[in-house]
Amino acid sequence: MLVSVKFNKINSEVIKKFLDLRPLYCVVKNNYSQKSDDLFKCYSDQGAFVGKYEPLNEQDYGRFVSKRAGSREPALTRQMSKLPALLTELRQFQEDLHRPPPVARDVMVTNGGQHGIYQCVDMLVDPGDPVIVNEYSYTGIHVTLKPLHPEIIGIPEDTDGLIPETLESVLQDRLISGLKMPKMLYIIPTGSNPSGTVVPEERRRKIYELACRFDFIIVEDDPYMFLNYTEQTIPSFLSLDTCGRVIRLDSLSKVVSAGLRAGWVTAPAPLLSKLELHMQGELLHSCSLSQAILHRLLVEREALATHLLSARALYRRRRDALHEALQPVNGLMEWSLPNAGLFLWARVRGVEDVYKMVFETAFNRGLMLLPGQAFTYDTSTPCQYVRLTFSKIRFEDMNIAASHLVSIIKDEQARTLQKPQRLATEH
Ligand SMILES: Cc1ncc(COP(=O)(O)O)c(C=O)c1O
């Protein structure tokens, strides 16, 4: 049927849609740019972390592994079906991009980043354990942690992401008070979801130092690494990892296709073997077709770079356009330009809790926002933040969305003012 469609009959809408999707198709073009050298550089010229801390040894990892994960045993007859060519390619890719210090590590293919998160939580967290996360973090970590009823240690962030000094004082206080110490920090270092912050190199080094000093593992979830609009080379935690304390999660969901479910974990060998045992009981291996596609994407690295650069340019244009379109909302809402990723995180002024505003007023007027609660462990706490995304909105819809936002916030502010205020004597 497609063949019979006359060219002159092709609807202009279809062409427009195709152009919208263009970045997905760029991968076939071979237009390697100079810029890709920086795109694929995730290590610092200053080198890895240098400190007084010893690398962890095989026995050390035992204290991080949850009871569940520690009780898994290899089956006599089961084997994961791996794609050796893909593993070779992934190992090389990680080596080239991150130049990790010499610690025995390996990679394992996952069904996207969320799968990696789930696997890490299962491996590292026992019921009730304390876990460090950003004060506002990706929903996917919270839903995974929920059944384990952890103690969430939410660390505030500023425009440079998680604040290491706060983390340090929280950990120091816990130590002095004899409280259970966390074994895991979950962090989205580039383009945090929801805040869009990028943690600078100096902070990464400080956080890494804290991991060594207070003895925890860093789970570095970095699906937005290729959408870093600062274009500055920032070393990954993996690239700093002299002591074998980093598990790195990669995914192509944000830059190639979420439906492909293409991700991979890079971890110290003793931890990776635990993840593999879990995988054996969970799904044996991810879809071979997806693995083959992932392999092809990585092998064609120059074409991949062209595609990634074009995706980054597209989303940067969208970010800038949304920021511009939102100027009428300035004063009603506060935000800073996200340095990476796909989200704009904003505090709404004069509204104690955005929940109703998002799910009733905004939704009824055709505007989809996410309330800040979606990024907290306890979703019942009132929150003044909303998350906007520029991943899908069309350029031509941005101004109208902004004007809806103005009226929605004004209505909500008026409603807040009308609400009877609690008296100081009331509880
Ligand atoms: C920080 C972060 N990690 C992981 C994921 C899940 O990615 P994937 O589709 O690769 O599972 C998301 C998706 O929104 C995300 O924002």
The ligand as a MOL file (V3000), in Angstrom:
LIG
                    3D

  0  0  0     0  0            999 V3000
M  V30 BEGIN CTAB
M  V30 COUNTS 16 16 0 0 0
M  V30 BEGIN ATOM
M  V30 1 C 17.6680 8.7820 35.8090 0
M  V30 2 C 16.9600 7.7050 35.0790 0
M  V30 3 N 17.4020 6.4480 35.1680 0
M  V30 4 C 16.8000 5.4510 34.5110 0
M  V30 5 C 15.6920 5.6850 33.7320 0
M  V30 6 C 15.0550 4.5290 33.0320 0
M  V30 7 O 15.6690 4.3750 31.7950 0
M  V30 8 P 15.4800 3.0790 30.8990 0
M  V30 9 O 14.4140 3.3730 29.9180 0
M  V30 10 O 16.8130 2.8820 30.2770 0
M  V30 11 O 15.1210 1.9540 31.8010 0
M  V30 12 C 15.1820 6.9780 33.6110 0
M  V30 13 C 13.9830 7.2490 32.8120 0
M  V30 14 O 13.3010 8.2280 32.9360 0
M  V30 15 C 15.8390 8.0220 34.2950 0
M  V30 16 O 15.4090 9.2890 34.2210 0
M  V30 END ATOM
M  V30 BEGIN BOND
M  V30 1 1 1 2
M  V30 2 1 2 3
M  V30 3 2 2 15
M  V30 4 2 3 4
M  V30 5 1 4 5
M  V30 6 1 5 6
M  V30 7 2 5 12
M  V30 8 1 6 7
M  V30 9 1 7 8
M  V30 10 2 8 9
M  V30 11 1 8 10
M  V30 12 1 8 11
M  V30 13 1 12 13
M  V30 14 1 12 15
M  V30 15 2 13 14
M  V30 16 1 15 16
M  V30 END BOND
M  V30 END CTAB
M  END
